[in-house]
């Protein structure tokens, strides 16, 4: 069973300045919960209760959020306001949380490699909190864990994007195994529209087997001088097997202001409950 999930949360969130000047972008609220909590809830729903954060400077608020706040809880104890802590209390009861720091921002591949001490020698999930995924029946990570239990290899989540947006993503090419599932034969990081092998874009959900760490260590910096997880996964695909899964559900790109606002509106209209 997969039990661990990494959250790379060391980025600066510059697209949300000045709001992110003194607080992590992952702590920006989507209605009444910080963005990162949605991702952690998705991981725990999938059975990934050992949560590891790869953080950086200025990210202490994330650790504080997944810890007890004695002053606040004492102040509202026994009042009607106590119910507003129910969701985070549930997360804290069901999950354990570990933190390590990425000393330099050298790409997603490097961030995942930094989490090696948390993961150890076992398969693990990766959730990028910027991608808020919602499905009222079964979360994306749970869907992927079910697939991993069948195929026992690395899996990336994908969705079709407009051709004029492929340059924002890692893009896969693959052999169609069955509806919505591909065996990856090629991956390109942020290709031009003309060079993209398809419009199947990788989004922020991964299940990775532990051999990925050694592959990342031997992966030279790629686009923008960063260690790209896409490059490492392509090597893994050529040596063995990487699957790409077209997930069920809705995804919002909360790394952009437009996507963040769309997510907030959707959550408020469809998921928010004011007791």
N, C-alpha and C positions, 0 to 999 in steps of 0.2 A: 504493500500500500504506500502511496505517496502521502507524506505527512507534512512536508515543508514547503513554504512559499516565500520567495524573495520579492521585496518591494524596493526597486531602485528609486530613491527619493532625494538624491543629492543635488538635483538641478536648481538653478537660480530662479526660474519662473519669470524671466525678463519681460515676456509678453503681457504680464499682468502688473507691471510697475505702474504707479508707486505702491499698489496694495501689497506687493510681495517684498517690499524693501526690508521689512522687519518681521515678516511672518512667512512660513513655508506656503508655497502655492497649493500643496496638498492639503492644507488646513482651511482653504477657502470653502465656505459653506455652500453646498447645493441644497437649498431650502434650509433644513435644520440640522444637517449632518455634514461634517467635513468630507471633502472628496475622497480622502484616503480611507475613511471608514467604510464607504461602499465597497471598495476593493477588498478590504479585510473581511467583511461579511461574506463576500462572494467566495473567498478562499476557505473560510471556515465551513460554509455550506457544502463545499466540495470535500471536506474532511482534512484540509490542509490547516491544521490547528497550530502548527509550529511556524510562527510568522517571523521572518527576519527582515530588518530594514537596513538598506545600505544608504547611510545618510551623509550629510556634510555639515559644514559650519552653519549655524543659524537655524538648525532644525530641531531644537530641543522641544518645541511645542508638540511635535509628533509623539515623542516619548511620554510627555506629560499627559497627552490625551488618552493614551492607553494605560493610565495609572490612576490610582485613587487620588481624588482631591479632597483631603480631609476637611478643610475649611468650608468649601462649598457644600459638601454633603452634610456636614453638621448644621450649616445654616438653613438648609431647606428640608432637613429631615422631618418627616411627619406632616409636611405641607403638600398641597396639591401640585407643587412644582417638581416634586420628587419623581413623578412619572416621566419627566423629560429625560431622565438619565437611564431609563430602562434599556434602550438599545445598546448603549456603550457598556453598561454593566453586563449584559448578556455576552457581548464580545469578549470582555475581560475575563469572564468566568470560563469561557470555552477555549480561549486561545492563550498561548504563551508568546512572549515578545522578546526578541533579541536584536541588538543594534551594533552595527560596525560602521566605520567611517571610510568613505572614498576620499582619499587625500587630494586627488586631482581629478578634474572632469575630463576623462580621456575616452568617453564613449560608453554606450550601453554594454558592449562586450566587456570592457574593463570593469564596469560596475558589477556585472554578474560575477566576474572573476573575484572581485573583492569579497563577495558573499560566500566564497568557497569555505571559509572557516565555519560559517553558520550551517551550511548544507552538509558538508562531509561527502562521503562516497555513496550517494543515493540519488535517485531521480527526484526532481523538484519542480514546482510551478514558479512562474514569474508573472507578476501582474504590474503593469504600468498604470498607475492611478489616473493618469491623464485621460485614459480611455475608460469612460464610464459605460459599462454594459449592463443592460437591464433585460430580464426575461422573467415574467411572473410565474413561470412553471419550473424552470431549471436554469441556474446560472451558467455562464459560458465555461468557467473553470470546471464545474461539475461535469458538463458535457465532455470536456477534454479528458478528464480523469477516466471517465467511462471508456473512452477510446484508447487511452494509454493501457488500461487493463487488458485490452484486446490485442494491441499491436506492440507494446513494450518498446517504443522508440520515441524520439523527440517529435513533438507536435507543435505547429504554429497555427494560430487562429487567423483566418483570412476573411475578407469581404470584397465584393466588387465595388470599385470606385470609378468615377468618371475618368476618361482617358486624360483629360487635362489636369488631373490631380495626382497622377501616378508618381510625379517627381517628388512628392512629399513622403513616400513610403518605400519600404522594401517590397519588391514585387516578385512573385513566384511563377515558375512554369512547371507543369507537372503532368503526370499520367493519371487520368481520371480512374480511380479504383471503383467508386460507386458514387451515387449522387451526393455532392457536397464534400467529397473526400479525394485528395490527390496525393500521389507519391511524388515528392519534389525532385525535379531533375535540374532545375536552375533557379538561382535567386540573384536579383540585382538590387543594390541599394540606391534608392532615389534616382531611377533612370529618367532620361528625357522621354517625352511621349513617343518619339520615333524609335527609341532603343528598348522600350519596355516589352518584355516577352508576353505580357498579358495585362489585364486590369485587376488581377487578384492581389490585393494589397495585404501585407502582414499588419495586424493590429496588436495592441499591447497585452496579449495573452500567449504564454508559452508553457509547454512542459518539456524539460530538458533532462537528458540522461547525463550521468556524472562525467562521462568521457569528454563532454563539451569543455571542461575546464582546461584539460591539456591542449585541446585544439585551440582554444582562445589564446593560451600562452604562446602558441606558435603561429598566431595570425598577425601579420604585420598591419600597422595602421592603414586604414583605407580612406574612404571619402572624408574630407575635412580633417585629415590627420588623426582620426579617432579609430579605436578598435571596434569594428562593427560586428555585432552578433550575427548579422546576415551573412557576412563572409565566413564566419566560423561554422554556421549552420550549412552553408553550401559545401564546405569541406566534409562535414559529417554526412551530408546526403550522398556525396560521391563515394565515401568509404562504406556506408551502411544504408541507413534509411531515415528520412525525415518526412513526416506526413503534414499536409496542410488541410485544415478543416474549416469549411464555410459554416460558421456557427449560427445557431438560432438566437434571435433577439435583436435588440436595438443597441447601437453604439453611438456615443456622443464624444466628439473630440474636445475634451475639456482643457486641452493645452492651448486652445484658441478662445478668444473672448466670445466669438459668435457661437461656438459649440457649447461653451459653458452656459451661456444664457439659454440656449435651446434645451440643455439638460435640466436646468433649473425649472423652466416652464413645464417640461414633461413630467418631472418628478412631482411638482406641485399639483398638477392636474390629474395625475394617475396613481401616485404612490403615497403621497403625503396624507397622514391621518392626524388631525388635531383633536386629541381626546379632551 
